[in-house]
Amino acid sequence: MSKHDEIAGRLTQEILSGQYRPGERLPSERDLAARFDANRGAVREAMKKLEHLGIAVIQPGGARVAPLGEASLDIVEPMLDIGDIPRRELIDNVMQVIDALMQVAVESTVTEATDEQLYELRMLAKPLYDESLDQARLVMARMTLLRAMMTGSNNLVCQLIAERLFVAMLSIAPKMQAVNKYITVDLATHRIYARQLDAALATRDLMAIREVSSAISKLNRESVARAYAAFEEAQGADAGATEAVRESTG
């Protein structure tokens, strides 16, 4: 990792964790150079990166933190990377947005796709109702279908936003392992929805595709929410057990 990437990464984490508030001035180039044992050129490159992310504004005399709501979409990945595991509400936000993008993509996909393209989408949906489907294969099959839906929409903006979110979600897969082990997926219901999606694609039934896509999204969001709740409960139990041991040996 280059020195300017190191500086930018650390400052990004500090801004996102609330160490610096919107409107607050960031440390000077001189102070940052001393802190990170770097030259001022590396510090300037780091500040440009923060400005590109939309979380800092470079002004005469220094840089100030920008409101997070004005940041670029690239900030999603660093936001997800904060802490030992991503925040539950942030994961749910991303899943909600992907669902909304799907609703946009579906209309143009269904109305503009050729019969051959729709057939290809149906072939991608087929593994989702395979009786041998397990949880790991479900995740990969669904991601493949979602990406194909986005590509088939011919909506470039929709594709770019969705792909950025897909990449961000994939980047935190290692961090999500602690939560994912508590995920229990209703595979039987997924298979039912997948068959309904296949039938709707075959007849170009836009309303049915939207409804079943939303139902699948809701099912996934609920399973993730339950997994987070189970993880947090287990963490609380572990903390309680540790405290009990400490008291008994104290």
C-alpha positions in Angstrom: 0.0 0.0 0.0 1.3 3.4 -0.9 1.8 6.0 1.8 -0.9 8.3 0.4 -3.4 5.4 0.3 -2.5 4.6 4.0 -3.1 8.2 5.0 -6.3 8.4 3.0 -7.6 5.1 4.4 -6.9 6.1 8.0 -8.5 9.5 7.7 -11.5 8.1 5.9 -12.0 5.7 8.8 -11.7 8.5 11.3 -14.2 10.7 9.5 -16.7 7.9 9.1 -16.4 6.9 12.8 -17.2 10.5 13.8 -13.7 11.6 15.0 -14.0 14.6 12.7 -17.4 16.2 12.2 -18.9 17.9 9.1 -17.4 21.4 8.8 -14.5 20.6 11.1 -11.0 21.4 9.8 -8.7 18.4 9.2 -5.1 18.5 10.5 -2.6 20.5 8.5 -0.3 19.0 5.9 2.6 19.5 8.2 0.8 17.7 11.1 -0.3 14.8 8.9 3.2 14.5 7.4 4.7 14.2 10.9 2.0 11.8 12.1 2.4 9.4 9.2 6.1 9.9 8.7 5.4 11.0 5.1 6.3 13.8 2.8 3.8 16.6 2.1 3.3 15.4 -1.4 1.9 12.1 -0.1 -0.4 14.0 2.2 -1.7 16.2 -0.7 -2.4 13.1 -2.7 -4.3 11.6 0.2 -6.4 14.8 0.6 -7.2 14.6 -3.1 -8.5 11.1 -2.6 -10.7 12.3 0.3 -12.0 15.0 -1.9 -12.7 12.5 -4.7 -14.7 10.4 -2.2 -16.7 13.6 -1.4 -15.9 13.5 2.4 -13.5 16.5 2.4 -13.4 19.9 0.7 -10.0 21.3 0.0 -9.9 25.1 0.6 -7.2 27.8 0.9 -5.6 27.2 4.3 -6.6 23.6 4.7 -9.3 21.0 4.2 -12.7 20.6 6.0 -14.9 17.5 6.4 -17.9 17.5 4.1 -21.4 16.3 5.1 -21.6 12.5 4.5 -24.8 13.0 2.5 -22.7 14.7 -0.2 -20.2 11.9 -0.6 -19.7 9.9 -3.7 -21.0 6.3 -4.1 -17.4 5.1 -3.6 -17.8 5.8 0.1 -20.1 2.8 0.6 -17.3 0.3 0.7 -15.3 2.1 3.4 -18.5 2.6 5.4 -19.2 -1.1 5.3 -15.6 -1.8 6.3 -15.9 0.2 9.6 -15.7 -2.0 12.7 -15.3 -5.7 13.2 -18.5 -6.4 11.3 -20.6 -4.0 9.1 -23.5 -2.2 10.8 -26.8 -4.1 10.5 -28.8 -1.1 9.3 -26.2 -0.2 6.6 -26.3 -3.8 5.2 -30.1 -3.5 5.1 -29.9 -0.1 3.4 -27.7 -1.6 0.6 -30.1 -4.5 0.2 -33.0 -2.1 -0.1 -31.3 0.0 -2.7 -30.4 -3.1 -4.8 -34.0 -4.1 -4.6 -35.1 -0.7 -5.8 -32.6 -0.8 -8.7 -34.0 -4.2 -9.6 -37.4 -2.7 -9.9 -36.0 -0.1 -12.4 -34.0 -2.7 -14.3 -36.9 -5.2 -14.6 -39.1 -2.9 -16.7 -36.7 -2.2 -19.5 -35.3 -5.8 -19.3 -38.8 -7.3 -19.8 -40.0 -4.9 -22.4 -36.8 -4.6 -24.5 -35.1 -8.0 -24.2 -35.2 -10.4 -27.1 -36.8 -13.9 -26.6 -33.2 -15.3 -26.6 -32.1 -12.9 -23.8 -35.2 -13.7 -21.7 -34.4 -17.4 -22.2 -30.9 -16.8 -20.9 -32.3 -15.1 -17.8 -34.6 -18.0 -17.3 -31.6 -20.4 -17.4 -29.9 -18.3 -14.7 -33.1 -18.5 -12.6 -33.3 -22.3 -13.0 -30.5 -23.1 -10.4 -32.5 -21.2 -7.8 -35.2 -23.8 -7.7 -32.9 -26.8 -8.0 -33.8 -29.3 -5.3 -30.1 -29.8 -4.4 -29.7 -26.0 -3.8 -27.8 -25.1 -0.7 -27.2 -21.8 1.0 -23.8 -21.1 -0.6 -25.0 -21.9 -4.1 -28.1 -19.8 -3.5 -26.1 -16.7 -2.8 -23.9 -17.1 -5.9 -26.8 -18.0 -8.2 -28.9 -15.0 -7.0 -25.9 -12.6 -7.5 -25.4 -13.9 -11.0 -29.1 -13.5 -11.9 -29.2 -10.0 -10.4 -26.2 -8.9 -12.4 -27.6 -10.3 -15.6 -30.9 -8.5 -14.9 -29.0 -5.2 -14.5 -27.0 -5.8 -17.7 -30.1 -6.7 -19.7 -31.8 -3.5 -18.6 -29.6 -1.3 -20.9 -29.8 1.3 -18.2 -26.2 2.3 -17.8 -26.7 4.4 -14.7 -28.6 1.6 -13.0 -25.9 -0.8 -13.9 -23.1 1.4 -12.6 -24.7 2.0 -9.2 -25.7 -1.7 -8.8 -22.3 -3.0 -9.7 -20.6 -0.6 -7.2 -22.9 -1.9 -4.5 -22.3 -5.6 -5.6 -18.5 -5.0 -5.4 -18.9 -3.3 -2.0 -20.9 -6.2 -0.6 -18.5 -8.8 -2.0 -15.5 -6.9 -0.4 -16.9 -7.4 3.1 -17.6 -11.1 2.7 -14.7 -12.1 5.1 -16.1 -9.7 7.8 -19.6 -11.1 7.4 -18.6 -14.7 8.1 -19.2 -14.2 11.8 -22.8 -13.2 11.1 -23.4 -15.5 8.1 -23.0 -18.6 10.3 -26.2 -17.6 11.9 -28.1 -17.2 8.7 -30.9 -19.8 8.1 -32.4 -19.6 4.7 -35.9 -20.8 3.8 -34.8 -22.7 0.8 -38.2 -24.2 0.1 -39.8 -20.7 -0.1 -36.9 -19.6 -2.3 -37.5 -22.4 -4.7 -41.2 -21.4 -4.9 -40.3 -17.8 -5.7 -37.7 -18.9 -8.2 -40.3 -21.0 -10.1 -42.7 -18.0 -10.1 -40.0 -15.8 -11.4 -39.2 -18.2 -14.2 -42.9 -18.4 -15.2 -43.2 -14.6 -15.1 -40.2 -14.2 -17.3 -41.5 -16.7 -19.8 -44.7 -14.6 -20.2 -43.1 -11.2 -19.8 -45.4 -10.5 -16.9 -43.8 -7.3 -15.5 -46.1 -7.0 -12.5 -45.4 -10.6 -11.4 -41.7 -10.2 -11.9 -41.7 -7.1 -9.7 -43.7 -8.8 -7.0 -41.7 -12.0 -6.8 -38.4 -10.0 -7.0 -39.5 -7.9 -4.0 -40.6 -11.0 -2.1 -37.2 -12.6 -2.6 -35.5 -9.4 -1.5 -37.7 -9.3 1.6 -37.0 -12.9 2.4 -33.2 -12.3 2.2 -33.4 -9.1 4.3 -35.3 -10.9 7.0 -32.8 -13.8 7.1 -29.9 -11.3 7.5 -31.8 -9.4 10.2 -32.4 -12.6 12.1 -28.7 -13.6 11.7 -27.6 -10.2 13.2 -29.9 -10.7 16.1 -28.6 -14.2 16.8 -25.0 -13.0 16.5 -25.6 -10.1 18.9 -27.3 -12.4 21.3 -24.4 -14.8 21.2 -22.0 -12.0 21.7 -23.9 -10.8 24.7 -24.0 -14.3 26.2 -20.2 -14.7 25.6 -19.6 -11.4 27.3 -21.8 -12.4 30.3 -20.0 -15.7 30.6 -16.6 -14.0 30.6 -17.7 -11.5 33.2 -19.0 -14.4 35.4 -15.7 -16.2 35.2 -13.8 -13.0 36.0 -15.9 -12.4 39.1 -15.6 -16.0 40.3 -11.9 -16.0 40.0 -11.5 -12.4 41.3 
